[in-house]
């Protein structure tokens, strides 16, 4: 089996230079790095992950913790993070906390504290002070995606502002009876996303001088099915039917489109519908939405972690980094019928 000494002799450099060139730890000139990589490739040398981790003190592995895996947003952030990690020679270990408090305690008190990961990305999880302390005490860099964390680099969209923008889009078209489908209490735990998006909806209506009406608000579970059933309640009423719906996620908005069609209503002639996400199905359904680019969020989180693991490669930005969003208007929204 080819070893590092054979690669060093073939390339005409020291074994230390080979180690630096192939691990990325330490300075090696571009020409020498190319020479070493060529020698390794021609000899069929593969870097031992165990030896590399012993030498560098790192496992080249990042832990990613998510509350759910059966939602498009979370899988998209993970996909973006994994793509960026692969480009940089890192593995990803995924921790899914769907099981609740017991699983979460086990992950933060045991799995992440073992020397298995070099750093952690927490997606839409409002970590406790103790969880943050445990990771920092072991010198494991941490990045949060989804909301602010005390003393932690975080990436997040402004959920209040995003919901307000979606509602203002409907107001600009001339709608005044606008319903809202938000999340139920089960989804209002970390960073209070459903509450914040309802605040944005209400702020837009209040600024436009439109009275708030609890009859125009339905809770759902951020799924297509949940949005479907909530919309049936909103649009099936004999009086006071809304002319527009703002759903707190694209999946619920897609459910709204399907429910409207099943009730014999036309979108957008009878009811306009807007969501948040720019889900992969949004264009297919002609859904107007606020894009939040989750794959880009995952890639940005990895970039920040690699800056922490390899200082000096990029300039560090502010502790809390706002993420870009964009209103995308498609065929599900229009002026209300005369």
BELKA-V187741 format. One record per residue. N is the residue number from 1. RES is the residue in one letter. PSI is psi in degrees with one decimal (999 if undefined). Layout:
# BELKA-V187741
n=N res=RES psi=PSI
n=N res=RES psi=PSI
This chain:
# BELKA-V187741
n=1 res=X psi=129.5
n=2 res=X psi=133.2
n=3 res=X psi=179.3
n=4 res=X psi=-29.9
n=5 res=X psi=-40.6
n=6 res=X psi=-39.8
n=7 res=X psi=-41.1
n=8 res=X psi=-45.4
n=9 res=X psi=-42.0
n=10 res=X psi=-37.8
n=11 res=X psi=-12.7
n=12 res=X psi=33.7
n=13 res=X psi=177.1
n=14 res=X psi=162.1
n=15 res=X psi=-32.5
n=16 res=X psi=-39.2
n=17 res=X psi=-39.9
n=18 res=X psi=-44.3
n=19 res=X psi=-45.2
n=20 res=X psi=-41.3
n=21 res=X psi=-38.6
n=22 res=X psi=-20.7
n=23 res=X psi=-22.4
n=24 res=X psi=4.7
n=25 res=X psi=110.0
n=26 res=X psi=160.3
n=27 res=X psi=132.9
n=28 res=X psi=136.2
n=29 res=X psi=151.2
n=30 res=X psi=-39.3
n=31 res=X psi=-39.7
n=32 res=X psi=-40.6
n=33 res=X psi=-43.2
n=34 res=X psi=-40.7
n=35 res=X psi=-43.3
n=36 res=X psi=-44.4
n=37 res=X psi=-37.6
n=38 res=X psi=-43.3
n=39 res=X psi=-44.0
n=40 res=X psi=-42.0
n=41 res=X psi=-44.5
n=42 res=X psi=-30.7
n=43 res=X psi=-9.9
n=44 res=X psi=30.5
n=45 res=X psi=133.2
n=46 res=X psi=129.2
n=47 res=X psi=131.1
n=48 res=X psi=119.2
n=49 res=X psi=-34.8
n=50 res=X psi=-47.3
n=51 res=X psi=-40.1
n=52 res=X psi=-42.0
n=53 res=X psi=-35.4
n=54 res=X psi=-39.4
n=55 res=X psi=-38.6
n=56 res=X psi=-16.0
n=57 res=X psi=9.6
n=58 res=X psi=151.4
n=59 res=X psi=-4.5
n=60 res=X psi=42.1
n=61 res=X psi=132.1
n=62 res=X psi=132.2
n=63 res=X psi=133.0
n=64 res=X psi=123.5
n=65 res=X psi=125.9
n=66 res=X psi=148.8
n=67 res=X psi=-25.2
n=68 res=X psi=152.9
n=69 res=X psi=-6.9
n=70 res=X psi=30.5
n=71 res=X psi=137.7
n=72 res=X psi=-41.5
n=73 res=X psi=-48.8
n=74 res=X psi=-43.8
n=75 res=X psi=-31.2
n=76 res=X psi=-40.9
n=77 res=X psi=-43.8
n=78 res=X psi=-41.7
n=79 res=X psi=-43.8
n=80 res=X psi=-41.7
n=81 res=X psi=-43.8
n=82 res=X psi=-39.8
n=83 res=X psi=-43.7
n=84 res=X psi=-38.1
n=85 res=X psi=-42.6
n=86 res=X psi=-39.2
n=87 res=X psi=-28.1
n=88 res=X psi=11.8
n=89 res=X psi=23.8
n=90 res=X psi=149.9
n=91 res=X psi=166.7
n=92 res=X psi=131.2
n=93 res=X psi=123.8
n=94 res=X psi=131.5
n=95 res=X psi=113.1
n=96 res=X psi=120.4
n=97 res=X psi=25.9
n=98 res=X psi=-31.1
n=99 res=X psi=-13.6
n=100 res=X psi=-152.5
n=101 res=X psi=-39.4
n=102 res=X psi=-45.7
n=103 res=X psi=-41.6
n=104 res=X psi=-45.2
n=105 res=X psi=-42.1
n=106 res=X psi=-42.2
n=107 res=X psi=-47.9
n=108 res=X psi=-21.8
n=109 res=X psi=-15.5
n=110 res=X psi=-64.9
n=111 res=X psi=-50.3
n=112 res=X psi=-22.0
n=113 res=X psi=-15.0
n=114 res=X psi=160.8
n=115 res=X psi=55.3
n=116 res=X psi=-22.7
n=117 res=X psi=150.4
n=118 res=X psi=-26.0
n=119 res=X psi=172.5
n=120 res=X psi=137.8
n=121 res=X psi=122.8
n=122 res=X psi=118.1
n=123 res=X psi=118.1
n=124 res=X psi=42.7
n=125 res=X psi=121.8
n=126 res=X psi=89.8
n=127 res=X psi=146.7
n=128 res=X psi=162.9
n=129 res=X psi=-36.5
n=130 res=X psi=-41.1
n=131 res=X psi=-41.9
n=132 res=X psi=-43.3
n=133 res=X psi=-44.2
n=134 res=X psi=-43.1
n=135 res=X psi=-43.0
n=136 res=X psi=-34.9
n=137 res=X psi=-29.1
n=138 res=X psi=10.4
n=139 res=X psi=40.5
n=140 res=X psi=110.2
n=141 res=X psi=145.3
n=142 res=X psi=134.7
n=143 res=X psi=134.2
n=144 res=X psi=141.6
n=145 res=X psi=123.6
n=146 res=X psi=-19.2
n=147 res=X psi=169.1
n=148 res=X psi=141.3
n=149 res=X psi=133.9
n=150 res=X psi=119.3
n=151 res=X psi=16.6
n=152 res=X psi=139.5
n=153 res=X psi=125.6
n=154 res=X psi=154.9
n=155 res=X psi=133.7
n=156 res=X psi=151.2
n=157 res=X psi=160.3
n=158 res=X psi=100.2
n=159 res=X psi=-33.9
n=160 res=X psi=-47.1
n=161 res=X psi=-37.9
n=162 res=X psi=-44.3
n=163 res=X psi=-37.0
n=164 res=X psi=-41.7
n=165 res=X psi=-43.5
n=166 res=X psi=-42.6
n=167 res=X psi=-39.5
n=168 res=X psi=-31.2
n=169 res=X psi=-44.3
n=170 res=X psi=-38.4
n=171 res=X psi=-41.1
n=172 res=X psi=-32.5
n=173 res=X psi=-13.0
n=174 res=X psi=5.1
n=175 res=X psi=139.4
n=176 res=X psi=-21.2
n=177 res=X psi=86.7
n=178 res=X psi=124.1
n=179 res=X psi=162.0
n=180 res=X psi=130.3
n=181 res=X psi=113.0
n=182 res=X psi=-170.5
n=183 res=X psi=151.4
n=184 res=X psi=-179.5
n=185 res=X psi=-28.7
n=186 res=X psi=-27.7
n=187 res=X psi=11.7
n=188 res=X psi=31.5
n=189 res=X psi=-56.9
n=190 res=X psi=119.6
n=191 res=X psi=4.7
n=192 res=X psi=47.0
n=193 res=X psi=-49.0
n=194 res=X psi=-41.4
n=195 res=X psi=-44.5
n=196 res=X psi=-37.4
n=197 res=X psi=-31.4
n=198 res=X psi=-39.0
n=199 res=X psi=-42.8
n=200 res=X psi=-41.7
n=201 res=X psi=-48.0
n=202 res=X psi=-36.4
n=203 res=X psi=-39.3
n=204 res=X psi=-43.2
n=205 res=X psi=-43.8
n=206 res=X psi=-43.1
n=207 res=X psi=-28.6
n=208 res=X psi=0.7
n=209 res=X psi=23.7
n=210 res=X psi=123.2
n=211 res=X psi=143.8
n=212 res=X psi=144.2
n=213 res=X psi=109.1
n=214 res=X psi=-22.3
n=215 res=X psi=-15.9
n=216 res=X psi=11.5
n=217 res=X psi=127.5
n=218 res=X psi=141.0
n=219 res=X psi=149.0
n=220 res=X psi=-168.2
n=221 res=X psi=25.5
n=222 res=X psi=24.2
n=223 res=X psi=164.7
n=224 res=X psi=-43.2
n=225 res=X psi=-42.0
n=226 res=X psi=-43.0
n=227 res=X psi=-36.7
n=228 res=X psi=-50.9
n=229 res=X psi=-38.4
n=230 res=X psi=-39.5
n=231 res=X psi=-36.2
n=232 res=X psi=-38.0
n=233 res=X psi=-40.6
n=234 res=X psi=-43.7
n=235 res=X psi=-11.7
n=236 res=X psi=-1.0
n=237 res=X psi=143.4
n=238 res=X psi=-22.3
n=239 res=X psi=150.7
n=240 res=X psi=31.0
n=241 res=X psi=136.3
n=242 res=X psi=152.2
n=243 res=X psi=-7.3
n=244 res=X psi=154.1
n=245 res=X psi=129.3
n=246 res=X psi=115.4
n=247 res=X psi=139.7
n=248 res=X psi=-3.4
n=249 res=X psi=157.3
n=250 res=X psi=-35.8
n=251 res=X psi=-41.9
n=252 res=X psi=-35.0
n=253 res=X psi=-38.6
n=254 res=X psi=-40.6
n=255 res=X psi=-35.5
n=256 res=X psi=-42.2
n=257 res=X psi=-44.5
n=258 res=X psi=-39.5
n=259 res=X psi=-42.7
n=260 res=X psi=-43.7
n=261 res=X psi=-39.9
n=262 res=X psi=-23.9
n=263 res=X psi=4.2
n=264 res=X psi=17.7
n=265 res=X psi=152.6
n=266 res=X psi=133.9
n=267 res=X psi=119.1
n=268 res=X psi=7.9
n=269 res=X psi=-45.1
n=270 res=X psi=-30.9
n=271 res=X psi=131.1
n=272 res=X psi=146.3
n=273 res=X psi=132.7
n=274 res=X psi=147.6
n=275 res=X psi=-165.9
n=276 res=X psi=131.7
n=277 res=X psi=-48.2
n=278 res=X psi=55.0
n=279 res=X psi=155.8
n=280 res=X psi=-20.3
n=281 res=X psi=-4.3
n=282 res=X psi=-44.6
n=283 res=X psi=-38.7
n=284 res=X psi=-39.1
n=285 res=X psi=3.1
n=286 res=X psi=32.5
n=287 res=X psi=123.8
n=288 res=X psi=139.6
n=289 res=X psi=169.1
n=290 res=X psi=111.2
n=291 res=X psi=136.2
n=292 res=X psi=3.8
n=293 res=X psi=64.1
n=294 res=X psi=-34.9
n=295 res=X psi=-39.2
n=296 res=X psi=-32.0
n=297 res=X psi=-42.8
n=298 res=X psi=-41.2
n=299 res=X psi=-41.2
n=300 res=X psi=-38.8
n=301 res=X psi=-41.4
n=302 res=X psi=-42.0
n=303 res=X psi=-43.2
n=304 res=X psi=-42.6
n=305 res=X psi=-41.5
n=306 res=X psi=-31.5
n=307 res=X psi=-36.1
n=308 res=X psi=-37.8
n=309 res=X psi=-28.2
n=310 res=X psi=75.3
n=311 res=X psi=147.3
n=312 res=X psi=-8.2
n=313 res=X psi=-34.2
n=314 res=X psi=160.4
n=315 res=X psi=135.1
n=316 res=X psi=137.7
n=317 res=X psi=-167.0
n=318 res=X psi=160.8
n=319 res=X psi=-45.8
n=320 res=X psi=117.2
n=321 res=X psi=116.6
n=322 res=X psi=142.8
n=323 res=X psi=150.2
n=324 res=X psi=147.2
n=325 res=X psi=163.5
n=326 res=X psi=132.2
n=327 res=X psi=123.5
n=328 res=X psi=113.0
n=329 res=X psi=123.4
n=330 res=X psi=-152.0
n=331 res=X psi=2.2
n=332 res=X psi=-4.6
n=333 res=X psi=140.9
n=334 res=X psi=174.4
n=335 res=X psi=146.6
n=336 res=X psi=149.7
n=337 res=X psi=143.8
n=338 res=X psi=999
